[in-house]
Structure formats: structure tokens, C-alpha cells
Amino acid sequence: MNNPNQASGAYPAQGGVMTSSPSINSTLSVDSAATVNENNDSAKYFFQEKYAPLNVKGNFLTLCACPKNVELGEWLAHQIVEQYRLLHGMLQVIQEVNSVTGLPICNESTCPTMSAGRLTYTWLVDGRAAKISAPKFINRVEKWIVSKIHDPVMFPTDPVTGVPRTAVSDAANGDDWIGKTSGFPQTFYKDCQGIMKQMFRCYAHLYHGHWLDPFWHINRHEMLNMSFVHFVTVAKYYKLVADKEMEPMQPLIDLFIKQEKIPPEAIAGHWAQQQQQQPQSTA
């Protein structure tokens, strides 16, 4: 691929080797799972601090914390749509057609499997876990996410009629769930977790498969870092992606946490913040 920003053959200096992650055995609600590759991880440039700058500065918690006057389900729906918008922009980088080969940067030959370091994500085909190419996997994930976002049951757009029950009364009846008063289904939060899990797997492939080419070569790695920090801040704050799922990117996540690009409040989570903001009862 032609490099408009750097001389041909210019690569970042080698650094430390990623520690091996333990095996991940997971069954997904989105027809895919993860298997572990036998080969060891090579040195990963993107796990090094000098290659982890962002193209913007600021606290991403200000963008993801739910305003007091907004129902949490409505806010999570907004966050899902926004995170997909950012991810789609990054995926478009690897879907750009190479003028020399006539193929996308991420294609059947360069990425015959949907891999992220030692992991290969599989898709259920006729009830069996099958390895498919990264472009096919990503295409299926994107179509699935878009179908969810445009599903009027999961993401209702019609205003709720009548007077909604309050969260306090729902909790007392034991039938409360996130988004209920705004018309979201009982499975809404679980569906959000499923969407974010698949988006994380796309980010993991972007880093492990394409950080050097094209993101570093075209000087877009800082934008990728920015999108990923924003994503992880949302995922951590609302407990939308399990820690075990994040293992392929854990060294970089740990680095961003150390630098407080992912703020401590995001690690504590939304519900911890809510408890802290509740007025203390007096004797």
C-alpha cells in the first residue's frame, strides 16, 4: 500500500512482548465464539506507551455519563448508536480498496480468519462453529448491529403513551429493568452487551491485524486510539463488556487506565457513581 505520510519501510521500533493471555472459551449470543491459536504473540507496537497517543484530549466520561434528566435506557441506546458510528468509521479504513491490488486492505487473503492475536473468533454456521474470513465476519456483525438498531422493538422510536411507572415502584414490584419506562424490552441491556461485545472483537482485529497497515502507515493510529478509549470507557462504565472478553487488548487498556485516559470513575461504574450521589440518610 502506498504510504503518503512516511517513507517506504518506515516502521516503529520493536518493544516488549505481550504476555500470553489464558484460553478464552465463550459462547456468544450472536452466533460466534472464540478459539485460541497455538502461535505465540509477536511484539505488539500498539501495546507500547509511545505509540498510544490520542488525537484529542479530554475526559471521555463527560461524553458517556448519563445526564440526570435522561432515562438510562434512552441514554444507552444513544451510546450504542454513537459507538457503532465511530467503529464503522474505523472499519471503513480497512475496507478501502487498494488501487494496486483492486482488493480491500482487509480481504480473504490477508485475513482468512477473524483473528486477534492468539484468538480466532468463529461464527455459527448450520449450528457449528466455523472459521470465516475477517471481512465476512465483520460484514455479518455490521449487518446484525444495524438490524438491531433499526428494530423498533429493541430500539423503539414511538413515544411512550400514558404515565410511566417510576423506577421506585418497579423496583418494589421486582419487575424493573433498564429502559422499561421508555418502552425498551426486558432484554434491552443484554442486547446492548451483545452488540458491544461484537464491536470489541472488531476493534481487537483492527489492532492485531491492521494497526501497522494501514493505521500507522497513514497516520490514523491516534484516531483509532481515540475511538477505542471512548469505546472502553463506555463499556467499563456501564458493564457492557466482560473483563475476560477484553483480554486480547488488556495491555493497552491497562496502559490507558494507568494514564487515566480511561478515568477511575469509568472503572468504578455508573451504578457506583449513582450510589455516591444519593443523599445520606440521617439518624
C-alpha positions in Angstrom: 0.0 0.0 0.0 1.3 3.4 -0.9 2.2 5.5 2.2 1.5 9.2 1.8 2.9 10.2 5.2 6.0 8.1 5.7 8.9 6.8 3.7 8.5 3.2 2.5 9.8 0.7 5.0 9.5 3.1 8.0 8.2 1.0 11.0 8.0 1.8 14.7 10.8 0.4 16.8 10.3 -3.0 18.4 9.4 -3.2 22.1 8.2 -5.6 24.8 6.4 -8.8 24.0 2.8 -9.2 25.0 2.2 -11.7 27.8 0.2 -14.7 26.8 -3.5 -14.5 27.6 -5.2 -17.5 29.1 -7.5 -19.5 26.9 -10.9 -17.9 26.3 -13.8 -20.2 25.8 -17.0 -18.3 25.2 -20.3 -18.8 23.5 -21.9 -15.7 22.1 -25.5 -14.7 21.6 -24.6 -13.5 18.2 -23.7 -16.9 16.6 -20.0 -16.7 17.2 -17.3 -17.9 19.7 -13.6 -17.7 20.2 -10.8 -20.3 19.8 -7.2 -20.0 20.8 -4.4 -20.1 18.2 -1.3 -22.0 19.0 1.2 -19.4 17.8 2.7 -17.0 20.3 2.0 -13.3 20.0 4.8 -11.3 18.5 5.8 -7.9 19.8 2.9 -5.5 19.5 3.7 -1.9 18.8 0.3 -0.7 19.9 0.8 -2.0 23.4 3.7 0.4 23.9 3.1 3.8 25.5 5.0 5.8 22.9 2.6 4.5 20.2 -0.6 5.1 22.3 -1.3 8.8 21.9 -4.8 10.1 21.2 -5.7 12.8 18.6 -7.9 14.6 21.1 -7.6 15.5 24.8 -10.2 15.4 27.5 -12.2 13.2 29.8 -14.4 10.8 27.8 -16.5 10.2 30.9 -18.2 13.6 30.1 -19.4 12.1 26.9 -20.7 8.8 28.3 -22.1 9.6 31.7 -25.9 9.7 31.7 -27.4 13.1 32.3 -29.7 13.3 35.4 -32.7 14.2 33.3 -32.3 11.4 30.8 -33.7 7.8 31.3 -30.8 5.3 31.3 -32.3 3.1 28.5 -32.6 6.1 26.2 -29.0 7.1 27.0 -27.6 3.6 26.4 -29.4 3.5 23.1 -27.7 6.7 22.2 -24.4 5.4 23.3 -24.8 2.2 21.2 -25.6 4.2 18.1 -22.6 6.6 18.7 -20.2 3.8 19.3 -21.2 2.0 16.2 -20.8 5.2 14.2 -17.2 5.6 15.5 -16.4 1.9 14.9 -17.8 2.0 11.4 -15.5 4.9 10.6 -12.5 2.8 11.6 -13.7 -0.2 9.7 -14.1 1.9 6.6 -10.3 2.4 6.7 -9.6 -1.3 6.2 -12.4 -1.7 3.7 -10.8 0.9 1.4 -9.8 -0.7 -1.9 -6.1 -0.8 -2.7 -5.5 0.8 -6.0 -2.7 -1.7 -6.9 -4.4 -5.0 -6.0 -8.0 -3.9 -6.5 -8.9 -5.5 -3.2 -9.8 -4.1 0.2 -7.0 -3.8 2.7 -8.7 -6.5 4.8 -9.6 -9.3 2.4 -9.9 -13.0 2.1 -6.1 -13.5 1.6 -4.7 -11.1 4.2 -7.2 -12.1 6.8 -8.5 -15.6 6.2 -9.8 -15.8 9.8 -11.2 -13.2 12.2 -8.2 -13.2 14.5 -6.9 -11.0 17.3 -3.5 -12.2 18.5 -3.8 -15.7 19.9 -7.6 -15.7 19.4 -9.7 -16.6 16.4 -13.4 -15.7 16.5 -15.7 -18.2 14.9 -19.2 -17.9 13.6 -22.0 -20.5 13.9 -22.8 -22.0 10.5 -25.5 -24.6 10.5 -25.1 -25.0 14.2 -21.4 -25.5 14.2 -18.6 -23.1 15.0 -16.8 -22.2 11.7 -13.8 -20.1 10.9 -14.7 -17.5 8.4 -12.6 -14.6 6.9 -12.4 -11.4 8.8 -14.2 -9.4 6.1 -17.1 -11.8 6.1 -17.2 -11.8 9.9 -17.1 -8.0 10.1 -19.8 -7.8 7.4 -22.1 -10.1 9.3 -21.5 -8.2 12.6 -22.2 -4.8 11.0 -25.4 -6.1 9.4 -26.5 -7.6 12.7 -25.8 -4.4 14.6 -27.7 -2.3 12.0 -30.7 -4.6 12.2 -30.8 -4.3 15.9 -30.5 -0.5 15.8 -33.4 -0.3 13.3 -35.5 -2.9 15.1 -38.5 -0.9 16.6 -38.9 -3.5 19.3 -35.3 -3.2 20.6 -34.9 0.5 19.8 -38.4 1.9 20.0 -38.9 5.3 18.4 -42.6 5.9 19.2 -43.2 7.9 22.4 -44.4 6.1 25.4 -48.1 6.8 26.0 -49.7 7.2 29.4 -47.9 7.8 32.6 -44.9 5.5 33.0 -44.4 3.8 36.3 -41.4 5.1 38.3 -38.3 3.2 38.8 -39.0 3.1 42.5 -42.4 1.4 42.1 -41.0 -1.1 39.6 -38.2 -2.0 41.9 -40.7 -2.5 44.7 -42.6 -4.9 42.4 -39.4 -6.7 41.4 -40.1 -6.2 37.7 -37.8 -3.3 36.9 -35.3 -3.3 34.0 -33.2 -0.7 32.2 -35.2 1.2 29.7 -38.6 0.0 30.8 -40.2 3.4 31.4 -39.0 4.4 27.9 -40.6 1.4 26.2 -37.4 -0.8 25.8 -37.8 -4.6 26.1 -36.7 -6.6 29.1 -33.8 -8.0 27.0 -32.5 -4.5 26.1 -29.5 -4.4 28.4 -28.4 -7.9 27.4 -28.8 -7.0 23.8 -26.6 -3.9 24.4 -24.0 -6.2 25.9 -24.1 -8.5 22.9 -23.6 -5.6 20.5 -20.8 -4.1 22.4 -19.1 -7.5 22.7 -19.1 -7.8 18.9 -17.9 -4.3 18.4 -15.0 -5.0 20.8 -14.0 -8.0 18.7 -13.9 -5.8 15.6 -11.6 -3.4 17.5 -9.4 -6.3 18.5 -9.0 -7.3 14.9 -8.3 -3.8 13.8 -5.4 -3.6 16.2 -3.9 -7.0 15.9 -4.4 -7.3 12.2 -4.2 -3.8 10.9 -2.6 -1.4 13.3 0.6 -1.3 11.3 -1.0 -1.4 7.9 -2.9 0.8 7.3 -3.4 2.8 10.5 0.3 3.5 11.3 1.2 3.9 7.7 -1.4 6.6 7.0 -1.1 8.2 10.4 -4.5 7.2 11.6 -3.4 5.2 14.7 -4.2 8.2 17.0 -7.7 8.3 15.8 -8.1 4.6 16.3 -6.8 5.0 19.9 -9.3 7.8 20.5 -12.2 5.7 19.3 -11.1 2.7 21.3 -10.6 4.7 24.5 -14.1 6.2 24.1 -15.5 2.7 23.5 -13.8 1.1 26.5 -14.8 4.0 28.7 -18.5 3.3 27.8 -18.1 -0.4 28.1 -16.5 -0.2 31.5 -18.8 2.5 32.9 -22.0 0.5 32.1 -20.5 -3.0 32.4 -21.3 -3.8 28.8 -18.2 -6.0 28.0 -16.9 -8.6 30.4 -13.3 -8.2 31.5 -12.4 -11.7 30.2 -13.6 -10.7 26.7 -11.2 -7.7 26.8 -8.1 -9.9 27.3 -6.8 -9.6 23.7 -6.4 -5.8 24.3 -5.7 -5.8 28.0 -2.1 -4.4 27.9 -3.4 -1.4 26.0 -6.4 -1.0 28.2 -4.2 -1.2 31.3 -2.0 1.5 29.8 -4.9 3.8 29.2 -6.2 3.2 32.7 -2.7 4.0 34.1 -2.6 7.2 32.1 -6.2 7.9 33.3 -7.3 8.3 29.7 -9.9 5.8 30.9 -10.8 7.6 34.1 -11.1 5.9 37.5 -14.8 6.8 37.6 -15.3 4.7 34.5 -13.8 1.6 36.2 -16.0 2.1 39.3 -19.0 2.3 37.0 -22.3 4.1 36.6 -24.0 2.4 39.5 -21.2 3.3 41.9 -21.5 6.9 40.9 -25.2 6.8 41.4 -24.8 5.5 45.0 -22.3 8.2 45.8 -24.7 10.9 44.6 -27.6 9.6 46.7 -28.2 11.8 49.8 -27.1 10.2 53.0 -29.8 9.4 55.5 -29.7 11.0 58.9 -30.5 9.2 62.1 
